[in-house]
Amino acid sequence: MKRYMMVLIQFIWVMLLCTPPVVLQEPVSFISTSLKNVHVSSELSGDSEIASYQTGVLNPVIIEHTGRAATPTGYSITRTDTIKNLHSEIELPSGLEGNLHSVECNGGHLLVGENGQTDFSSSEGTISLWIKWDITAPNGRFWGQHNDFETRWSSRRLVLDWGSDTTLQGAKTDWVVDKWYFIAIVWNDDTNSLALYWGDEDTQPSEDASTTFWYGTVIGLLTENNIMCSRASTGYRVYGHVDDFRYYSIQRSLDDIQSDYVLPLVGNEPYLEHHYSFENGFIDSAGESNLIPSGTVTISSDVFYRSGGWRAESVEMSIRNLKRLLALNGSFETGLPGSNIDWTGDGTYYAEGWRARRQVLSYQGRQRTSYINTGPKYILIENEGYEDPSSPDSYRHYDGTVIYWYQTIENHRLTEVFEFSMNFLYQRGPIGVNFSNNFEFCFEILNGSSTLWNWSIDPTQIEQRGIWYSINPITVEIPYAPALFEVRVSLKVDTVSGFIGIPVDDPDVDGDSANAMYLTFFIDDISLVASQIPSFENIDFKITLDPFINVTTSGSSGTCSLIFDHKYWNQSSIPFSFSSNATVSFEYFARITKVSKIINSTYLQNLDIEGVFYKANLNQEIELSFNTYMRSYPGIVDIGVNVLCPIDWDLPLVEDPFGNDLTTEIEYDAGLLKIPSGVAEIVGWWSFKFTGHNYASSINTEMSSNSDPTWSSSSIYRNGEKLRSVISFANGPISPVEVLDVEICIFTPSGLLWSIENVSNSEGATVMSTATTFGSTNASVGTWLLSSYWVNGTEVGYGSREFSLYHQLTIFAQTPNIEIKPGETFTASVFLYDQDSGYPLLSDAMIVGNWSATEVAFSPNLAKGWWEADFNSSSVNTGNYLILITANLPFYDTDSCIIDVKIPVAESLYEITLRATLIGAISVILAFTLIVFSRHIFLKIRTKRSREILALKGRLDDARNIIGLLVIHRTIGLPIYSRIIKGGFQESLLSSFISALSQFRAEFSWDEPKWTALPITEIITVVLTDSLICALITVESSSERQKKQLEHFGTEVGGLYDKDEDTLKQMMRSPVLSSTIDLIFSNYFDGPLLTRYIGIKEELPNHLIPVKEAIQIMNVEKGISTEAIIKTLLLEGYGERMSYNLVLEAIDGEYLVAASEESFVLSEVKD
């Protein structure tokens, strides 16, 4: 029994010797220094600053609207002879829209207002107009209303009589016939200034003469206000054209004049008193003084040309019905419209080539001839009967009345056989037998008083009024026809008595008294030509159409057609003329068969915003779009569109104003898009879309380093290496001559802009960026993006290139040597850092350790600041084991570390028994007694130190465990104070905590114990005061120390604010409350441990010098934490207890310099 007892005692002592002392220690933990984690995903985040596309406006493309002139729609009859060459013009459908007409004065002028009594004599004013002389240039006086307020000429210089004779004289003398000029006269009595400006279709107005020493006045000077004449004297008339006449009651500057001298006006412009655009006849569009024509004044389509107007490119000229001799202008196309009533001699109003006369025996009744040029053009003959008071309701038509239109015909070739034709309409008069043989409507050929040939009809025998009758060509044979004879179309009254009375109730007037009162005929298309058709060669027929001079024609059928193609006629009208060696009549058809108008594209549907809109998608083709507005073009048909664009634009799409896709109807080849004639007739905005080439054809990144300074292509970079980009812009073999202002941007993996620069190359299409170096802290790992953006007005390049930035991982064990009992489960902890930046990594990594033929994955412990994994030793035998722990993280170079695990072998009871003897057992007992005594002393000392370390760490753990603190009013449930410690927690979570506490507030009883820490959830602990709920929010359950701290905090806060709730409510709106509670919080919850520091004070005790040295080797720019200082001391070789003691003593003694909250926030934002 004794032997067994001794063996048992020996075994117990041996076990005590072999059992290692239990030391309660925790690993050194390092937490984040509140900097953002530098490791981010390589994918672009939602806050990315990388633009997936760029938009802008390129230079406008040229859009050519095409068509042909619709007029003239028929042939015009004209004549030539050996004396006079016919001169005419083909007129374009105006320049810019809004100006289609001018006035032609050919022996006439215009009165301003009734009797010319509109007065322009203001103290200051501006008169401007466009003028073109048709004969000598200059001629006449184009404006005047008094002999001292007019224009005139002297030695081909324009003279202004402005208040007196020869007030100002211009310098220009080289005026040209058949050319449009702009003239403006500006005056101001108050400033004694008078100026004269001139311009033309190609030249902006500029000063011709001016003076600031004009001391006259024009006020009150009015005799008669005339345009194209002056002072009511027909001798001053201008033979030419006038257009866009304006009078302003203000002195306009040259800039003002230049801004709108070619633009149509509305009429309501400031200070515009009178305006005559001649688009609506002679109407005053700005005032109430319409123009009154005097003499031969006609509305013309000859207008001044404006840049951007229609250009002619092809003219078609057709001739038909060529015959000798003609009753000129039998179609009555031109003349001076109006009515002649009871006139003497030739009537004032006429159709060109014709004159009207009358013969009467009695002046009772009235005779009338008219030339009508509105709508269908024709001449009129009318006799109006006289209603005698002695015989009412009956109209007398007197014998011997003859009303006729006549023309003198030259028959130099003594032609004897002619053809006659005519159209007429019997508008009013009797029809029937009651008044037959009293009236005659006829066409006569006369030689003096002898009638050579006559065609006539009795009006009363015409079947119907109001319809046109045509006399088909009748052969007229006049033997020995003279060289000169006269043709007439006449209405005659030939009665057996002095007159014939027609009662209004006579059946032949069909119930209309006008048929008793009037006999009225309309006449049109009178033709008298030689029957034999001459050949063009025999009469030497030629056409002149500048720049084509005397183009000969051929053929014997009397018909020919010519096409004149020219680069373009950039003018409002194209003059042409015919010539021959004989008097001939013919019909000609002249029109512009191809016109074009050059317009710039607009990138919006706004005429004032020119350009091409582009959308450059990154690394994709360029989307291009633009518009053009198709107007309703008067006089233009078969409208088409040509678009001139860069040759590498492709995939055109065209939409009309209704959104219809017309792409299948267009033609496109190498930069020229054509919408065929007749397709583009719809008025409105037409849209065009193209795909353009992305000129960012080659983007390459190159790398160099200190070890290898040569540059080479690379897509992977590391700390300290340099990067530059080489970018080329091209489209295959096509490349720009120069590339300027290329914007090169580098974006971080999170999509934030890291750098930007602009580079240029004026001698080629390749640019190179400046070199940039990646540092340890200025660049995050991941996939970066380099973009290049360039535009030169016609081409666009927007591309990118990705590259990767790598850092080196560093991993080390928290406890590199671990000794455990067999079968025990133990936890291994490692720290993972970015070696380049020094920042800890607590996410996204894959860390595994090998154990018993398996791999054990590590997980991050955010509270401890390390990675940890549990290992079970039951699967292995006793002995020493090495755990190889490997860390992998995208865009990091792999690293590993080793933990040495020792599992010792325990001796068995049998082995101890066999070895032990009684003497040995006694020796063991004596020795063991000594060891136990020594070990008791050692354990007591070591346990004390461990407890000190635990206490020090406990302070940090408690500080690190705090998320925040809330103080809520128990009655009203509103927060009056909040303090969030963990930067990773968003403010939005604060509302969640407040909601939870408000819910618990409803469940609290007023009988709950006050001033005592009450855990209400695992992470929320509260202390109740009379009026407040003080809630501590933690990562893990609150420690006992934190509960005590919360109780002390609640006691002091409650003591301050429980007594007067009104005061508390007022302080809820005051910052004083927060600052007061902030101070209490810092006192009880180790506030200084949560502070960041930027330095250390000079008056430092000697034993704290290691803290100073540690801070000096650290980067304090953004502030350093308590944990970071302790870590540095540990890495410098100081013991754990000493490191904690030194740092905490320095903080408690206020030897460290704290970073201000404001400066820290600013540094965070900048980072």
QUIURTA-V230266 format. One line per field, one symbol per residue. phi: phi as a letter, one per 40 degrees, with the letter a starting at -180 (. if undefined). A space follows every 10 residues. Layout:
BEGIN
phi->???
END
This chain:
BEGIN
phi->.ccccccccc cccccccccc ccbcbbccbb bccgcccccb cccccccccc ccabbibcdc ccbbcbibcc bccbcbcaab accbccbaac bccgccchab bbbbbbgaab ccgcfgbcbb cccaaabaab aaccbcbcag bcaibacbaa babafgbcbb cbgacfcabc bcbccbcgbc bbbbbbaadc bfbaabbaaa cbbcdaccaa abbcbcabcg cabacbbgaa fgbcccccci bbafcbbbca ccccccccca cbccbchbcd gccaabcgcb gbcccbbbbc cbcbgcbbcb ccbccbdgcc bcbabbbbba fcacgacdfc cfcbibcibb bfcbgcccba cdgbbbbabb bbccgbbaba bbbcgccabb babbcbccdc bcgabcbccg cbbabbacbc bccfcbbbbb aababccaic bibcbcgbba babbbbbgcc ccaabaacdc cccacgbcbb ccdbcbbbcf dccbabbbbb bbbbbcbcab cbccbcdccf gbcccccbbb bbbafcbabc cccccccccf cbbbadccbf ccbahbcgba abbbbadacc acabcaabaa cacbbabbbb accababcbc cbcbcaccbc hbcbbccdgb cccbaabacc ccccgbbfcb bbbbbdccca fcbbbcccgc cbdcccbaaf gbbbcddgcc ccchcbbbbb bbcccccabb bbbaaccbcc cacabbbbdg cbbabbbbba bgccaccabb fccbbbbcdc gccbaaabba acbabbbbcc cbbcccbcac chccbbbbba abhbbbbaba acabbbbbcb baccbcbbbb cdgccbbbbb bbbccccgcc bbagcbbbbc afgbbbccbc bcccgbbaac bbcccbcchb bbccbbbbad gbccaaabbc bbbccccccc ccccccbccc cccccccccc cccccccccc cccccccccc cccdcccccc cccabbbbcc ccgbcbaaab cccccccccc cccccccccc dccccccdcc gbcbcbacbb bbbcbcbbbb bbbbcbdccc cccccccccc ccccccbccb ccccccccbb cccccccdcc dcccbfddcc cbbbibcccc dcccddcccc cccbcbdbgb cdcccccccc cchccccccc dccccccccf ccccccdccc ccccccc
END
